Amino acid sequence: MPDKKVKTVLMDAADIERALTRIAHEIIERNKGAASIALVGIKTRGEFLARRLAAKIAEFEKMPQPLPCGALDITLYRDDSAKNPVKPAGTTEIPFAL
């Protein structure tokens, strides 16, 4: 298989880190702190993003424990299921009230 050349780099690691930092600060500001925040990401990549944001928010707010973080499986609601084979639905994990 021939090597694929990268045509354009939209964001490098430093750009992504900076964007996550900015998003975390926006979440804190719009919610007037992090006391009542829980994050839920759409599986699978959104789950990782939510966990990274939760860690940043907890760090900025000097929280003794991480923010509640969950994952939502939308397998049954995808609009491209006709093109792709149907996968069994996974689990959804929603953090409960703080």
N, C-alpha and C positions, 0 to 999 in steps of 0.2 A: 504494500500500500504506500503510495507516495506521501511524503511529508506535507502536511497542510500548513500553509503560511498564514500568519495572522495579518489581516488587512488593517484592522483598526482596533485599538485598545480603548474601550469606552471609559473604564475605570480600573486603575491598578489597586493594589492592596492598600496603599496609603489613602487613595480617594475613597475607597469603600469604608475604611476606618473613620475618616473624617465625616462622611455622610451619616454613618451610624451614630457618631457622637452628636451631630447636629439634630438628628431625629430624636435621640434620647432626651436632649435638652428641651426640645419642643414639647415632647410628651409631658415632661415634668412641669414646664411652664403653663401649659394649657390645663393641667389638672391641679395646679397650685400645690405641687409636691407629689410624692409617690405613695402616700399612705393608703390610698384606695384604688391602686392600679393592679390589674391582672392582665397579662398579655396572652393572646391565643393566636397561634399561627396556623395557616393552612398547610397540611402535610404535603410534601415532606420538607421542601426547602423553606417554606414559611415558618415551620416549626423551629428550624435552626436560627433563622433571623430573629424570631421572637425571643429565643433564649439569649442570643447575643445582646439584644436591646435590654432585656431584663437585667442582665449582668452589668451593663453600663449604667443603667438607671440606679441600681442598688449601690454601685461604686460611687456615683456622683452624690447620692443622697446619704451616703455613709450608713446604710441600713445593715443591721446585724444579721439578717437572713435574706436570701434572694427573694425577688418578687415571685408571686404565683404565676406560673406559666403553663399553658396547655397547648393542645394540638387538635385541629379539626380535620376530619377525613371527609372529603367531598366526592369520593369515588362515585357514589350513586347519583350525583347531580351534575356530572360533567356533560358538556354538550358535544364532545368529540367521541363518545362511546361507540358510535356507528363505525368510525374509522379504526379504532383501536379495540383489541380484545378486552372484554370486560374482566376486570380484576375483582377478586373478592374485597368487600369493604373492610377497611381496617378499623382501628379503635379511635374513638374521639375521647380526649381527656380535657375536661374543662375544670379549671380550679374553682373551688367553691368560695363563698364569701369570706372576706378577710376577718 
